[in-house]
Structure formats: structure tokens, C-alpha cells
Amino acid sequence: MFNKKPTTGQLNGSDLWARPGMHVTFRAEIMPGKDREERTYRVDEVLSNGRVTLHNFPDEHLEGEFEPMNFKRNTVK
């Protein structure tokens, strides 16, 4: 009846919010007083539970800890 996320711990390719190698930026509320560049890290691995590990940053992290993706940020007008 309702669309639910997989409960088996397996995410298919279309459900992923991040990919290895892409950059993600922590929300400013999580790292107050730091510039955007200081809050930006590269995804090292996407785990089967939807969390990510980051290059040179400890622990696993959820999608909600990061700013939403803005694909138009660097486009030329």
C-alpha cells in the first residue's frame, strides 16, 4: 500500500543518495563556525544501511547530517 524503504538492509542503485567519490557538506548547524570548505568531505564508501563513511573523517553518517544536493550551484548563467 505504501512505498517503504527496503528493510533487508539492501539498497538498490536508484535509492542511493550518495556515491563513492562525491563530495558532501555537513549542515552548518552540525559544524558551527566553519566555512563550507571546512565542512565538505569526500564519500569513501556507501554502506548497505544507507550510511556513508568519509575520507579522513571518523564514523558513519546519515543523509540528514548533510546539506541537500544543489546540482545548479556551479552552473554558468
Phi and psi in degrees as GROMACS dihedral restraints (atoms count N, CA, C in turn):
[ dihedral_restraints ]
;  ai    aj    ak    al  type     phi  dphi    fc
    3     4     5     6     1  -107.6    20    10
    4     5     6     7     1   148.3    20    10
    6     7     8     9     1   -80.1    20    10
    7     8     9    10     1   119.1    20    10
    9    10    11    12     1  -115.9    20    10
   10    11    12    13     1   153.8    20    10
   12    13    14    15     1   -70.5    20    10
   13    14    15    16     1   153.9    20    10
   15    16    17    18     1   -57.3    20    10
   16    17    18    19     1   138.4    20    10
   18    19    20    21     1   -99.4    20    10
   19    20    21    22     1    -3.4    20    10
   21    22    23    24     1   -84.0    20    10
   22    23    24    25     1    -1.9    20    10
   24    25    26    27     1    85.4    20    10
   25    26    27    28     1     4.4    20    10
   27    28    29    30     1  -107.2    20    10
   28    29    30    31     1   127.8    20    10
   30    31    32    33     1  -110.7    20    10
   31    32    33    34     1   136.3    20    10
   33    34    35    36     1   -86.7    20    10
   34    35    36    37     1   169.5    20    10
   36    37    38    39     1   -57.6    20    10
   37    38    39    40     1   -33.0    20    10
   39    40    41    42     1   -77.7    20    10
   40    41    42    43     1   -15.9    20    10
   42    43    44    45     1   -90.6    20    10
   43    44    45    46     1    -6.0    20    10
   45    46    47    48     1   -74.5    20    10
   46    47    48    49     1   137.8    20    10
   48    49    50    51     1   -98.8    20    10
   49    50    51    52     1   -11.4    20    10
   51    52    53    54     1  -141.8    20    10
   52    53    54    55     1   159.1    20    10
   54    55    56    57     1  -131.2    20    10
   55    56    57    58     1   149.1    20    10
   57    58    59    60     1   -57.0    20    10
   58    59    60    61     1   135.3    20    10
   60    61    62    63     1    94.8    20    10
   61    62    63    64     1   -19.1    20    10
   63    64    65    66     1   -79.0    20    10
   64    65    66    67     1   158.7    20    10
   66    67    68    69     1   -96.7    20    10
   67    68    69    70     1   139.6    20    10
   69    70    71    72     1  -128.6    20    10
   70    71    72    73     1   149.9    20    10
   72    73    74    75     1  -120.8    20    10
   73    74    75    76     1   123.8    20    10
   75    76    77    78     1   -62.0    20    10
   76    77    78    79     1   145.2    20    10
   78    79    80    81     1   -62.4    20    10
   79    80    81    82     1   148.0    20    10
   81    82    83    84     1   -62.0    20    10
   82    83    84    85     1   -29.3    20    10
   84    85    86    87     1   -67.1    20    10
   85    86    87    88     1   -27.5    20    10
   87    88    89    90     1   -80.8    20    10
   88    89    90    91     1   -33.1    20    10
   90    91    92    93     1  -127.3    20    10
   91    92    93    94     1    70.3    20    10
   93    94    95    96     1   -64.9    20    10
   94    95    96    97     1   145.8    20    10
   96    97    98    99     1    82.0    20    10
   97    98    99   100     1     3.2    20    10
   99   100   101   102     1  -110.3    20    10
  100   101   102   103     1   141.6    20    10
  102   103   104   105     1   -68.9    20    10
  103   104   105   106     1   163.1    20    10
  105   106   107   108     1   -54.3    20    10
  106   107   108   109     1   -42.7    20    10
  108   109   110   111     1   -62.3    20    10
  109   110   111   112     1   -34.3    20    10
  111   112   113   114     1   -75.7    20    10
  112   113   114   115     1   -17.9    20    10
  114   115   116   117     1  -100.1    20    10
  115   116   117   118     1     1.6    20    10
  117   118   119   120     1  -101.1    20    10
  118   119   120   121     1   131.2    20    10
  120   121   122   123     1  -135.7    20    10
  121   122   123   124     1   160.9    20    10
  123   124   125   126     1   -97.4    20    10
  124   125   126   127     1   134.9    20    10
  126   127   128   129     1   -70.1    20    10
  127   128   129   130     1   127.1    20    10
  129   130   131   132     1   -91.3    20    10
  130   131   132   133     1   -45.8    20    10
  132   133   134   135     1  -151.3    20    10
  133   134   135   136     1   141.9    20    10
  135   136   137   138     1  -102.6    20    10
  136   137   138   139     1   121.0    20    10
  138   139   140   141     1   -85.5    20    10
  139   140   141   142     1   161.8    20    10
  141   142   143   144     1   -64.8    20    10
  142   143   144   145     1   -19.5    20    10
  144   145   146   147     1   -89.7    20    10
  145   146   147   148     1     5.3    20    10
  147   148   149   150     1    91.9    20    10
  148   149   150   151     1    -8.4    20    10
  150   151   152   153     1   -81.1    20    10
  151   152   153   154     1   163.4    20    10
  153   154   155   156     1  -125.1    20    10
  154   155   156   157     1   153.3    20    10
  156   157   158   159     1  -107.9    20    10
  157   158   159   160     1   148.4    20    10
  159   160   161   162     1  -114.4    20    10
  160   161   162   163     1   150.3    20    10
  162   163   164   165     1   -71.0    20    10
  163   164   165   166     1   125.2    20    10
  165   166   167   168     1    61.3    20    10
  166   167   168   169     1    32.5    20    10
  168   169   170   171     1  -148.1    20    10
  169   170   171   172     1   133.4    20    10
  171   172   173   174     1   -75.2    20    10
  172   173   174   175     1   162.0    20    10
  174   175   176   177     1    74.7    20    10
  175   176   177   178     1  -179.6    20    10
  177   178   179   180     1  -104.8    20    10
  178   179   180   181     1   149.8    20    10
  180   181   182   183     1  -135.9    20    10
  181   182   183   184     1   149.1    20    10
  183   184   185   186     1   -96.7    20    10
  184   185   186   187     1   159.1    20    10
  186   187   188   189     1   -55.8    20    10
  187   188   189   190     1   -37.8    20    10
  189   190   191   192     1   -66.6    20    10
  190   191   192   193     1   -13.6    20    10
  192   193   194   195     1   -79.3    20    10
  193   194   195   196     1   -11.5    20    10
  195   196   197   198     1  -112.5    20    10
  196   197   198   199     1   156.8    20    10
  198   199   200   201     1   -66.2    20    10
  199   200   201   202     1   148.3    20    10
  201   202   203   204     1   -61.2    20    10
  202   203   204   205     1   149.9    20    10
  204   205   206   207     1   -69.2    20    10
  205   206   207   208     1   134.5    20    10
  207   208   209   210     1  -123.8    20    10
  208   209   210   211     1    94.5    20    10
  210   211   212   213     1   -73.4    20    10
  211   212   213   214     1   -13.6    20    10
  213   214   215   216     1   -94.0    20    10
  214   215   216   217     1     1.0    20    10
  216   217   218   219     1   -56.5    20    10
  217   218   219   220     1   -44.6    20    10
  219   220   221   222     1  -103.7    20    10
  220   221   222   223     1    19.8    20    10
  222   223   224   225     1   -85.0    20    10
  223   224   225   226     1   150.2    20    10
  225   226   227   228     1   -85.2    20    10
  226   227   228   229     1   135.0    20    10
